[in-house]
Amino acid sequence: MLALRVLRRSLLIGGALLSVAFALGGCSSQFADMAPTDAQAHPREPGSYLPVHDLPPDRDQAVIPPDQRAKIEAELAAARDRQAVAGKDAK
C-alpha cells in the first residue's frame, strides 16, 4: 500500500515537472528572437517607401532579331508537341 502511494506521488511530481518543462520550453522560442546586448542597432526610417519610379538601366545586349526569335519559337512549339504526343503514348 505504501509503495503504491510513493509510486503515485512520484508520477504526480514527474508529470508536474514535465508540464513545467514544456511550458518553459515554449517560452524559450520568444527569447531566441531577441537580439543580443552587444548587437549593433540598425536605424529604421519610418515612412520610407520602395522606389517605385526608379527604372533599371538600359540593357547593353542587343534584342534578338525577329528571324532568330521565330526559329526559337518554332523549336519550342515542336518540343511541346513532341512532349504532348509522348505523354499521350505513356497513358
C-alpha positions in Angstrom: 0.0 0.0 0.0 2.8 2.4 0.9 4.6 1.5 -2.3 1.5 2.4 -4.3 1.3 5.8 -2.6 5.0 6.5 -3.3 4.5 5.5 -6.9 1.5 7.8 -7.4 3.3 10.7 -5.7 6.4 10.2 -7.9 4.2 10.0 -11.0 2.4 13.2 -10.0 5.6 15.0 -9.3 7.1 13.8 -12.6 4.1 14.9 -14.5 4.2 18.3 -12.9 7.9 18.7 -13.7 7.2 17.6 -17.3 4.4 20.1 -17.7 6.6 22.9 -16.3 9.4 21.9 -18.7 7.0 22.1 -21.7 5.7 25.5 -20.5 9.2 26.9 -20.2 10.3 25.3 -23.5 7.5 27.2 -25.2 8.8 30.5 -23.8 12.3 29.9 -25.0 11.4 30.5 -28.6 10.5 34.0 -27.7 13.8 34.6 -26.1 15.6 33.2 -29.1 14.2 36.0 -31.2 15.6 38.7 -29.0 18.8 40.5 -30.2 21.9 40.1 -28.1 23.0 43.0 -26.0 26.2 43.6 -28.0 24.4 43.7 -31.3 24.5 47.0 -33.3 21.2 48.8 -33.6 20.0 49.2 -37.2 18.4 52.6 -37.7 14.9 52.4 -39.2 13.4 55.0 -41.4 9.7 55.2 -40.7 7.5 56.0 -43.6 10.0 55.2 -46.3 8.5 53.6 -49.4 10.1 51.4 -52.1 11.4 53.3 -55.1 8.6 52.7 -57.5 9.6 55.2 -60.2 13.3 54.1 -60.3 13.8 52.3 -63.6 16.6 49.8 -64.2 19.4 50.9 -66.5 19.1 50.2 -70.2 20.4 46.8 -71.4 23.8 46.6 -73.1 22.8 43.4 -75.0 21.0 43.6 -78.4 17.5 42.4 -78.8 17.1 39.0 -80.6 16.4 39.5 -84.3 12.9 38.6 -85.5 14.0 35.7 -87.7 16.0 34.1 -84.9 13.1 34.7 -82.5 10.7 32.9 -84.9 13.2 30.0 -85.2 13.4 29.6 -81.4 9.6 29.8 -81.0 9.2 27.1 -83.7 11.7 24.8 -81.9 9.9 25.3 -78.6 6.5 24.6 -80.2 7.9 21.4 -81.8 9.3 20.3 -78.5 5.9 21.0 -76.8 4.1 18.9 -79.5 6.6 16.0 -79.1 6.1 16.1 -75.3 2.3 16.1 -75.8 2.5 13.0 -78.0 4.9 11.3 -75.7 2.5 12.0 -72.8 -0.5 10.5 -74.6 1.5 7.4 -75.6 2.6 6.8 -72.0 -1.0 6.6 -70.8 
